[in-house]
Amino acid sequence: MAGSGLSLVRRAAEAVRRTPGWQKVVFIVAGAGTLTYACQDNRALQICDGTGNKKKVVILGTGWASASFLRNIDTSLYDIHVVSPRNYFTFTPLLPSVTCGTVEARSIVEPVRNIVRKRNGTFRFWEAECFKIDPTNKKVHCRSDVGTNIDGNGEFVVDYDYLIVGVGARPNTFNTPGVTENCHFLKEVEDAQNIRKSVLKCFERASLPNLSEEERRKNLHFVVIGGGPTGVEFAAELHDFVNEDLAKLYPDVKKYVNISVIEAGGHILTMFDKRITQFAEEKFKRDGIDLKTNFKVVKVSDKDITMTNPATGEIAVPYGMAVWSTGVGTRPIIMDFMKQVGQEDRRALATDEWLRVQGCEDVYALGDCATIAQRKVMVCSCYSIFKTSHRITISLYGTLELYLKSNQMKGFNDLLKDSDGNSKELKELNIEQFKKALAQVDSQVKMLPATAQVAAQEGSYLANCFNKMKACEENPEGPLRIRGAGRHRFKPFRYRHLGQFAPLGGEQTACQLPGDWVHVGHSTQWLWYSAYARLGKAIHLWKGLQQPIDSNRLIP
Ligand SMILES: Cc1cc2nc3c(=O)[nH]c(=O)nc-3n(C[C@H](O)[C@H](O)[C@H](O)COP(=O)(O)OP(=O)(O)OC[C@H]3O[C@@H](n4cnc5c(N)ncnc54)[C@H](O)[C@@H]3O)c2cc1C
């Protein structure tokens, strides 16, 4: 009986799908009872969207991780569905340039439909936000704000065989009062456009007649909170924008401009080599950017920013515009999901080294919303490293490279020093001693950085696993590592650190490449553009060429 009911719904739903638009309206009115059932029964969505016997893969998000998965997945093997509040991918490394109009917003986005179309693939996209993941029933609950359904609330449920969670992270305010209400964030394209409008408004406000000097100064005090790569790059961009363009257009008020960077730690760009940190700090000093280190912002009102410092105590500084850039935090949907799968009190979803979420089945997580519980990453690689330890290429082992860098170790031999600092001869070590040395790395390096580089590598890794999955199931005669009970079918994910860049303004970019290669200069700027264009594969060549001519930066 249930079966015939379902097939009636199936036929009805199928009929709706095939019925042209205007007929559909009539049909909906006439058959409201049946269709309400069809929409409330979660199976109905599968009926509407199913494409034969292919497994259904639902992807949440269209950022670096999800877009990289989409670019690499073979869409002929799976029924692919994407849910995201943005129907485009954003090339985030260029967002700070959008704030000052150096690059236009349209140059750094790519429609998600285009990504799949370019590979002649097929998929379904819904512009909506997922607000609940239900791993027990293998469903995601979504809500669209671009349209409503017959329930009038825009909500719908999508079921999945495999779920890929790539929803990224949100700006972290550390619950500082007044931040959300009074500061800009720099995370989305709209944020960058709002910052640009706000900068120009500050100049217009400061130029109004009958204003005291103090008020003009306040309006033109631009404050960046956070001395990480994004905050530093934005401050540098703003400095160039003010000096190269705005100073010419607002000559009367240019003397009141002040750019401050507030950092709670002792230095900016601490994740970079000390030489880069030092260069950046000296350059900011030369440029007249006021760098306040060891200052912690405790409150932001619409008029001033209150901060504390061990030497000065609490001070309040008036400001015109503030940008909050102190790192990322967990999205509510991820917090809720973590509770369901027994991962409370974590910063991000824990996955294994195959990117499978721990505590549930058939759910994968990647990018900023996830972290690989990689306690044994180095120890697992122990045998291959041991075999080649006399000529080890550190850059092949991202975790090891990050560990050595963060502990100011120059090379692999430093890791093998004993507690007195004496270097052990590699030939003297047996595998157990060697394993112990690598266990140090595992115990300290737990998380990969929240970067586009990690997210993109995870996306393409997972897509390649999915592409091979069917063949492995149908053809168990494959190599040993992809068959046999209890064995993983695929090699675990390994992050490959390709280096990092920090644009510092004045067309100077600091660059730190594997092998301790540090460089700052104009040539590095071009290396930066080409490295990220290759990583993203998103910006067409014409878009890259368009960059230098996105020059109309004064029109908000
Ligand atoms: C200004 C800026 C500059 C940066 N520069 C660099 C750089 O130079 N190099 C570098 O390596 N990294 C850089 N990063 C970091 C990098 O952008 C992130 O690490 C990367 O975007 C993470 O990718 P992701 O796919 O996890 O998340 P995101 O790229 O943030 O994508 C998340 C996606 O999920 C969607 N989403 C959100 N909530 C939901 C929901 N509830 N349901 C469905 N979809 C949802 C979002 O709309 C988005 O499409 C920068 C970041 C910023 C903000």
The ligand as an SDF file (V2000), in Angstrom:
LIG
                    3D

 53 58  0  0  0  0  0  0  0  0999 V2000
   40.3720   38.4090    2.5000 C   0  0  0  0  0  0  0  0  0  0  0  0
   40.9250   37.0250    2.5020 C   0  0  0  0  0  0  0  0  0  0  0  0
   42.1420   36.7780    1.8920 C   0  0  0  0  0  0  0  0  0  0  0  0
   42.6680   35.4900    1.8940 C   0  0  0  0  0  0  0  0  0  0  0  0
   43.8590   35.2680    1.2840 N   0  0  0  0  0  0  0  0  0  0  0  0
   44.3470   34.0180    1.2390 C   0  0  0  0  0  0  0  0  0  0  0  0
   45.5630   33.7610    0.5660 C   0  0  0  0  0  0  0  0  0  0  0  0
   46.1920   34.6690    0.0150 O   0  0  0  0  0  0  0  0  0  0  0  0
   46.0050   32.4820    0.5460 N   0  0  0  0  0  0  0  0  0  0  0  0
   45.3300   31.4480    1.1310 C   0  0  0  0  0  0  0  0  0  0  0  0
   45.7710   30.2970    1.0550 O   0  0  0  0  0  0  0  0  0  0  0  0
   44.1800   31.6680    1.7790 N   0  0  0  0  0  0  0  0  0  0  0  0
   43.6680   32.9160    1.8420 C   0  0  0  0  0  0  0  0  0  0  0  0
   42.5030   33.1520    2.5150 N   0  0  0  0  0  0  0  0  0  0  0  0
   41.8390   32.0460    3.2240 C   0  0  0  0  0  0  0  0  0  0  0  0
   40.9680   31.2580    2.2750 C   0  0  0  0  0  0  0  0  0  0  0  0
   40.1070   32.0990    1.5680 O   0  0  0  0  0  0  0  0  0  0  0  0
   40.1410   30.2580    3.0620 C   0  0  0  0  0  0  0  0  0  0  0  0
   40.9960   29.4280    3.7900 O   0  0  0  0  0  0  0  0  0  0  0  0
   39.3060   29.4340    2.0970 C   0  0  0  0  0  0  0  0  0  0  0  0
   38.3250   30.2550    1.5100 O   0  0  0  0  0  0  0  0  0  0  0  0
   38.6270   28.2650    2.7900 C   0  0  0  0  0  0  0  0  0  0  0  0
   37.8690   27.5920    1.8280 O   0  0  0  0  0  0  0  0  0  0  0  0
   36.5080   26.8730    2.2170 P   0  0  0  0  0  0  0  0  0  0  0  0
   36.0050   26.2360    0.9830 O   0  0  0  0  0  0  0  0  0  0  0  0
   36.6900   26.0390    3.4180 O   0  0  0  0  0  0  0  0  0  0  0  0
   35.5530   28.0590    2.6870 O   0  0  0  0  0  0  0  0  0  0  0  0
   35.0200   29.3000    1.8540 P   0  0  0  0  0  0  0  0  0  0  0  0
   35.8950   29.5900    0.7040 O   0  0  0  0  0  0  0  0  0  0  0  0
   34.7670   30.3630    2.8650 O   0  0  0  0  0  0  0  0  0  0  0  0
   33.6320   28.7920    1.2770 O   0  0  0  0  0  0  0  0  0  0  0  0
   32.5630   28.4250    2.1060 C   0  0  0  0  0  0  0  0  0  0  0  0
   31.3410   28.2470    1.2370 C   0  0  0  0  0  0  0  0  0  0  0  0
   30.2660   27.7240    1.9950 O   0  0  0  0  0  0  0  0  0  0  0  0
   29.1120   28.5080    1.7870 C   0  0  0  0  0  0  0  0  0  0  0  0
   28.2820   28.3860    2.9860 N   0  0  0  0  0  0  0  0  0  0  0  0
   28.3920   29.0500    4.1530 C   0  0  0  0  0  0  0  0  0  0  0  0
   27.4510   28.6340    5.0020 N   0  0  0  0  0  0  0  0  0  0  0  0
   26.7310   27.6930    4.3610 C   0  0  0  0  0  0  0  0  0  0  0  0
   25.6130   26.8780    4.7230 C   0  0  0  0  0  0  0  0  0  0  0  0
   25.0570   26.9690    5.9180 N   0  0  0  0  0  0  0  0  0  0  0  0
   25.1210   26.0320    3.8010 N   0  0  0  0  0  0  0  0  0  0  0  0
   25.6770   25.9220    2.5780 C   0  0  0  0  0  0  0  0  0  0  0  0
   26.7430   26.6560    2.1760 N   0  0  0  0  0  0  0  0  0  0  0  0
   27.2630   27.5130    3.0780 C   0  0  0  0  0  0  0  0  0  0  0  0
   29.6420   29.8990    1.5250 C   0  0  0  0  0  0  0  0  0  0  0  0
   28.7030   30.7090    0.8670 O   0  0  0  0  0  0  0  0  0  0  0  0
   30.8230   29.5550    0.6400 C   0  0  0  0  0  0  0  0  0  0  0  0
   30.4080   29.3240   -0.6750 O   0  0  0  0  0  0  0  0  0  0  0  0
   41.9520   34.4420    2.5200 C   0  0  0  0  0  0  0  0  0  0  0  0
   40.7300   34.6810    3.1260 C   0  0  0  0  0  0  0  0  0  0  0  0
   40.2190   35.9640    3.1110 C   0  0  0  0  0  0  0  0  0  0  0  0
   38.8790   36.2120    3.7700 C   0  0  0  0  0  0  0  0  0  0  0  0
  1  2  1  0
  2  3  1  0
  2 52  2  0
  3  4  2  0
  4  5  1  0
  4 50  1  0
  5  6  2  0
  6  7  1  0
  6 13  1  0
  7  8  2  0
  7  9  1  0
  9 10  1  0
 10 11  2  0
 10 12  1  0
 12 13  2  0
 13 14  1  0
 14 15  1  0
 14 50  1  0
 15 16  1  0
 16 17  1  0
 16 18  1  0
 18 19  1  0
 18 20  1  0
 20 21  1  0
 20 22  1  0
 22 23  1  0
 23 24  1  0
 24 25  2  0
 24 26  1  0
 24 27  1  0
 27 28  1  0
 28 29  2  0
 28 30  1  0
 28 31  1  0
 31 32  1  0
 32 33  1  0
 33 34  1  0
 33 48  1  0
 34 35  1  0
 35 36  1  0
 35 46  1  0
 36 37  1  0
 36 45  1  0
 37 38  2  0
 38 39  1  0
 39 40  1  0
 39 45  2  0
 40 41  1  0
 40 42  2  0
 42 43  1  0
 43 44  2  0
 44 45  1  0
 46 47  1  0
 46 48  1  0
 48 49  1  0
 50 51  2  0
 51 52  1  0
 52 53  1  0
M  END
$$$$
